[in-house]
């Protein structure tokens, strides 16, 4: 680590003067900091810009404790004080370690200065100037170390004060917790005693009330019986009259009972006849949109449907008022989208007698029809191939294929390039399923484009027919028009 210069080789002995290099350079202008680590080993501390002074850490911790003191409960406050006390103890231990390290620094600086002083008297020239500069640097380091020790002593005093304050506060918090706990226990015991007293008073009051009420009732019964006995002794004729009245009432009651039994027998016979009559007809068909219903005879004594009058109705599932379906007077009826969610009912009349048949459950929607209509709504215009079967109530001899356009603003019926009808959605326009007409009714619609111009159109399938009705009503509703059939009320739902 050291070497001899050629200038001093002839004037100094190696054994008398320790060898010192003339080109010694220091790594920094300040003395390095050390602390004792594990197994009493000296560990060098590296400077870090992020390390905060102990004074600043203590002030931050104090401010944090004061801020939390206003929001914490007594138990949490005691816990925080204990944590602060532990932190203060830890800081005190760190100060002790720093004090030991400071003592070691003083010893090292003194030894270094003595060595440099001894070396100064033994050398001359440029090396002596370097030694003097090193001595001045050591003295400056000693002054800085003394100032640092003063600051550490002051911080140590503050830490001791904070530790004492936290210790006292912890003890006060513990005392306060114990006082609050004893007060709470006392209040709980008082509350329990009060509840027990109230329960005992209620039981006693209830017992007294029961005993008093029973006694009053018995006394009242005795007084009533005594009064009746005295009255009967003084008014024997009155008692005889009451007995005659009772006998007359019993006779009348017996007569009424016989009459009631006779009426019940007649009512049972009438109900039996009605049940027998209600089983004369039944509805045939599947209960979902896209099918059709047909009234069938199921007994030989049932009257032929050709000689009866028929009327179909829509009924809400909750038993509300039924709605007449205008024009549905045939034995066959094909449901339309308005009928979904409702019970269909047919009334059969003959010679003043009425028979009713209905579906067993509300009508279900057709599978996949909703998603198919939603896909068509995205288009501006949808075309359906139809056959014109009637026009203004007149059957068409030549049933050729036409195209029905259902648009967002209007409907149009064309045959090739010829436009037969083209009308915007208006309040006079009507659209519904054909109400009657046999098996083909499930694929046909009635469309009144305007007053005096009506068509009966047959589609290729039941799905196209119901999709066209739903699509046209959807577009009409967007134009603030409720598109329905003849005589239909405003629907509750589509």
Helices and strands as residue ranges (DSSP letters): E 33-36, G 38-40, E 42-45, H 54-69, H 74-120, H 126-234, H 236-278, E 281-284, E 292-297, G 305-307, E 309-316, E 323-324, E 332-334, G 337-339, E 342-350, E 353-358, H 369-377, E 381-391, E 394-395, E 401-407, E 410-415, E 418-424, E 430-433, G 438-443, E 444-450, E 453-459, H 462-478
